[in-house]
Amino acid sequence: MKQFQSSRRSFLALAAIAPFAAIATTACGTSGPGSASGGGASMWFLSGEPNQTTMQKAVDAFGASNSDNKIAVTYFQNDAFKTKIKTAIGAGQAPTIIYGWGGGTLKTYAEANQVEDLTSWFDANPDLKNKFFPSSFGAATVDGKIYALPNQYIAPIVLFYNKDLFDKAGAQPPKTWDDVMSLVKTFNDMGVAPFSLGGQSRWTSMMWLQYLLDRIGGPEVFKAIFDGKPNAWMDPAVVETGTKIQELVSADGFIKGFSSITADSKADQALLFTGKAAMMLHGSWTFGSMKKDGQNFVQNGKLGFSAFPTIPGGKGDPKNGVGNPAQYMSISAKATDAEKETAKKFFKDGIMTDTVIDAYINSGSVPIVNGIEDKLASSPDKDFLNFVYDLGKNAPNFQQSWDQALSPTAAEALLNNIDQLFLKSITPQQFAENMNATLGK
């Protein structure tokens, strides 16, 4: 997702970041965990703007007022990070602070005693716990215990569109799936790709399945999958979801060559703001990077955004959302006592300060902290920020991104099968059968 991936997905462009005094940071790190001297701690984080600069400033400010508790940060691109962090944790070489998206991956860490149980620490710091959206703790909780600090911002998946192209077409953003298919023909006839998609990254394609399954079958279908109920993936709504996706692919709904486009490069975003694609389903975090890199596309009011369309006869509430309720930071159980204390101090005093909250809002994100309505209202991006805030606040169900909710084994199988589904190398029925075989893994 997620940015946000990546982010859920931060998923974003690289920029020059000034190193802080204790240790030089890297734009796409390859060094081991390490830690600063004294009572320092190490952290791996996602590269790309605006999140990298925001995190670095938070680390710098914390280090300036805590000379014996510095944080050494190494930055990685989204996809590289996911591979390296799993390897490091498995080898007992994790950084002190483990960045992630909660859910199934955190569950595996907790069950293997690889991350600290923070429940009693949160009980001892109720003001900190009450600072965050209550819903943000769901993906941080395993068997009733909290293993991660929610932080950063809520990151729903949003349907973005290019207003200039819609004006030229005399069209409105789609409200129903029939509208989607009609717009596919409209924009193809104009010589414009209907949808941009960074299909090589796979999780971008997953966003489509998440919304479609919710709209068709309601949240109960994925809940049964998450709970590991027998044959949960064989629900007819799963097959219908895959069928609609392949109909969209067959109708040239996506940019040609989508399977070779990556999200980390932000090429999918560029296709939207340069007018080569009319629409893009992506995480809300891309608003900030498009504002930064889009040649005033956002500032000039050319970027539109709307909710995912409804499906005729579908069981899902059109107000339901999918994406990332927050991002998460855990503390490695292998860290020294001094490193753990530094991490907790950073969690309490450095991670979500007023300066950091303002930075996220200024970059086009909605922080997961209570009482920020006035801040959002005074932002030049208030229309988008309030759209995201209301989506998160009012969604009857907000489904965490599947590849984070599921176990790492099931998530990897999911991404591989999604790739094949979009390439039409497997049928919707085969997709359901293949995923059904992952239940309990």
N, C-alpha and C positions, 0 to 999 in steps of 0.2 A: 500499500500500500502502500510503501506507505512510507520512506521517507520519512513529516513527515513526513521510510524507507525510508527514506528515505523517504521528521518526518517520518509519518511512518517511513516515508521514503524521502530522504532529503537528498531523498531523491532530489543535485543542484550544481551551479557552475563554480569552478575553483577561482579563488582570488588570493592575492598576496596578503598574508597575515603576519603581523609583527610578532616575533617570538617573545615570550615572557622571560624574566630574568633567570629563572632556575634552569630551564632546559629549552632548547630550540624545538619548535614543533615542525612537523612535516605535512605537506599538502596531501600526500598519499602514502602514509607510513608503511614501513616494512620492518621496523625494529621490534624487539620483544617487549614484554610488558614493562619491565623496569619501573623505577619510581624515583621521585626527587629525593634529595638527601634529607636527613633528619627524619621528621615525622611525616614525610611526604607520601603521596599516593599516585598511582598511575590510572589513566583513563584512555580508552579508545573511543573515538567519536567519528561521525560521518563528515567527510569533506563537502565543500560546496556552500554557496551563499544563498540566503543570508545567515543560515544557522551557524556556520563555522565561525564567523566573526562574532556573533552574539555569544556563543559559548566561550570563545577565547577571551572576550572582554570580561565575562563573569569569572573565569579562572584567574585572569590578571588581577582583578579587583580583590578577589579572595586572597590571592597570594600576597598582595600588597599589605593587607591588614592581618595576615597570618603567616609571618615569615618562617615559622617552623612547620607549616602545614601546606606546603605547595602541592599543586596538582600538575603532573607531567602528562601532557596530552599528545596522542598520536592520531592522525586523521587518515581515514580510509574512504574510498568510494564505496557506495552502498553494497554492490554485489560482492566485491572483494572482502568487505568487512564481515559479511555473513559467513563466508567460508573460513576466514582467519579466526574469528572469535570462537567458533565451534571447535576448531582444531586446538586452539590455545586452552580452552576450558577442559577439553578431554585430556590434554597432556599435563594438567595441573599448572599451567603457565598463564593463567588469565590475568588481565590487569586488575587493579583493585576495584575499580568501578566498571561494571559491565553494562553497556548500553544495549537496549533491546526494545521489543514491542510487547512484552508480557505474553500471556496466553500459553499455548502448548509448549513452546520452547522453554519458557520460564518454569513450567511444570516439570519438565525433564531435569532441569538444573536443580530444582528444589528437591525432587525425589532422590537425586543422586548426592544430596548434601554438598552441592557445589556453590550455593549462595546462602548468605546469612538470612535467618529468620528475623525480620524487622518489626514483628508485631508488638513486642513489649516496648521497643524504642518509640514506636508511634504512640503507644498508650501513654508513655512518659512525656510526649510532645504533642498534646492534643491541638494546640494552636496551629501547628504545622499541618497536621492531618486535616483540620477543618478548613484550611486555606484552599484546598483543591475540590473540584467537582466530586461529589460522592460517587458518581458513575465511573470515575477514572480508576477506582481501586479494584474493580471487578477483574480486570486482566492482570492485576498485580497480586491476586490472591489465589493460593493453592490450599485446598482442604482447610479453609477458614483462617489461614495464616498469611500475613503480608510479607512478600519477599522482594518487593521493589518499590521505589519511590516514583509515583507518577510525576511527570514534568512536561515542559514545553507546551504543546497546544493540542486541541482537538483537530483531527484531520479527516473530515468526511470526504467521500468521493463525490465529485461534482461534475455535472455536464456543462462544459464550457463551449462557447460558440463565438464565431467572428461576426460581429454586428454588420460590418461592411458587406460581407458576402451575403448575409441574410437580407440586407436592404436591396442588394442587386437582384436577388432572387424573388423579392417580394414575399418572403417567407417568415414564419414565426417559429420559435423553438418548439420542438416536439413535446406534446403532452401525452400522446399514446404511442404504442408500438407501430400502429398503422401510420402515424405521422412520421416516425423514423424511416420506415421503408419508402414512404412517398418522397421524403427529403433526399434519400439516397439517389433516386432517379433524377430529382431536380438538380442536384449538384453535379452528378456525373454528366448530365446533359450540358452543364456549364463548363465542363472540363476541370472541375475542382473535386478533389477527394472529399467524400462526405465526412469521414472520420480519420483523424490522425491516430496512430497506434505504435508505440514502441514495443512491438511484439517479441523481439529477441529477449527482452527482460522477463517475459512470461507473467510476472505478477501484475503487469499492466493489463494483460488480457483477462486475468482473473477477476478484475474489477467488474467486467461485464457479466460474468457468471454470477457473482455475488448479488448484484442488483436484480438480474433476471430471475434467479431462483427465489429471492424474497418476494418479488412482485407476483410471480406465478403461484408459488406454493405457500407463501407466508414464512415467518421466522421459524416455525415449528419444524420445518424440513431440515434445516441445517442444525437445529438444536438436537434432533435425533442423531444426526451424523456426529456431532461433537460428543454426545453422550455414548457413542459407540453401539447404538441399538442395532440388532441384526438386520441386514439388508437395507439399512437406512439410505444408502446411495442409490438404491433401486427404485426410489420413489418416482412415480411418473413425472413429477415436476422437474426432476433432474434431467430426464430424457428430453422433455419439452424445452428446457433451457438450452441444452446442446443443439437441439434442432433449430431453434431460433438463431443461435449464433452462426451455424453453418449456412442458414438462409441469408444472413447478413453478409457473410464472406462471399457466398456465391453471387450476390447482387453487386459485388464490388463496393461494399460499404466502407471498406478500409483502404487507406493509401496503398498503392502498389508497392510491393517489397516490404510490407510491414514487419515481416518476420526477421528482417536484418537490421531493423532500427532499434537502438537502445534508449532506455529512459535515462541512464546516467549521463549520456551525452547531451540530453535535453533536445535532441533533434525532433522529437515528437511535438514538443512545445513550439519550436521554431516553425514547424509546418503550419500551426494554427495562426501564429501572429504575423507570418509572412503571406498569408492568404492562400497557401497551397492546400489547406484542408479547412473545412467549414466548422467542424466540431471536434471535441476531444473529451473523452471521459477520463478523468484523472483526479489525483488528490488535490485538496485545497491548498497544499503547500506550493503548488506550481504557480499560484497567483503571485507570490513574492518574487519568484525567479523571472516570471514573464514581465513583471513590473520593472525589474532591474535590467533585463536583457532585450526587451521587446521593442526597442526604438519608439518609446512613448505609446505603444499600443494600448497599454492599460491606462496610462495617464490621460489619453485623449478619448477615453470612454468607448473604445472599440471592442473591449472584451465583455461578452455577455455570459451569464451563468444561470442555470435553472436546475430543478430537481429532475431525477430520473423519471422517464415516462411510465405511465401505467400500462398494464397488460389486460386486454379485454377478458373478463371472467377470472382474473387473478385473485388470489386470496390475501395478498400482502397489502398492508396499509400504505398508501402513496406517500405518507409522511415518514415511513421507515428510512433509516440511513444505514450506510455501511462505511467502513474505513477504520480509523484508529482513534479510540477514545482518548488516547494520550500516547506519549512515549515513556519509557521506563528505564530506571537505573537500579541495578542491584549491586551488592557488595560481595566480592569473592570470598568464599569460606577459607580459601588458602592464604589470604592476605594476613600480614602480621597485625597484632593488636593495635600498633601505632597507625598503620595504614587504614585500618577500619575506623579508628576514631577520626582521622583526617577526613575520610569519606563522609562520615555522619555529620561532621561539622560543616562540610561543604554542602551537603543536602539541606541542612538547616539554615545556614547563613548565606550561601552563595549561589544556589541553583536557580531560584525564582525570586530575585530581588525586584524592587520597583523598576530599576534600570533595565533588567532583563525583560520584564513584562512589557515595558514600553517598547523595547526593541522588537519583540515579536509582533506587537500590534503594528508598529511602523513598517514591518516587513510583510504585512498582510495576513497575519495569523491571529487566531483567537486563543489566548492562553487559557489553561484549564483552572483558572483561579476565580473564586467568587468575588462579586462586587466590582466588576470592571465595566459595567454598563456605560458609565459616564466617559470612560476612556475610549470605548468603542465609538460612542456617539460623536466624539470630537475628532475622530480620525478622518482624513480625506478619503479613506477607503471604507467608510462606514457602511455603505450599501452592501458590499461584499462581506464585511466582517459580521454585520447583523444577520445576513443570510446564513452564514456558517453557524453563528451563535444560536439562532433560532432552530436551525436544522438539528443541531446537537441537543438543544434543550427540549425541543418539542417532539422528537422522534419517539413513537411508542416502543420501537425496538431499534437499537443501534448495534449492528452486527460487526464485531471485530473482524479484520481481514483474515480470510481463511488460512493463509499460509502462516499466520501467527497464532491463530486459535488452535490449529491442529498440531500434533506431534511433529518433530522434524522429519521423521520417516514418512509419515502420511503427507506432509506438506511438499516434500520433494517429489513424491509420486504425483501429487496434484498438479504441480507446475509442469512436469513432463507430459502428463496427459492433456492438460489444457493446451500446451503447444501443439500436440498432435491433433486435438480437436479443431483448433483454428486452421491448421494446415489441411484438414479434412483427410488425414491419413488413418483416422479411426472414426467410427460412427458414434453418434450420441449414446446408443445402447452399449457399445464397447467401452466408452468413457465411464458410464455408470458401473459396468461390471468390473472394470479395472480398479476403480476407486473403492468399490465394495470390498475388494480383496484386501484393502489396507485397514479396514476396521479393526481396532484393537492393537494396531502396530504403532 
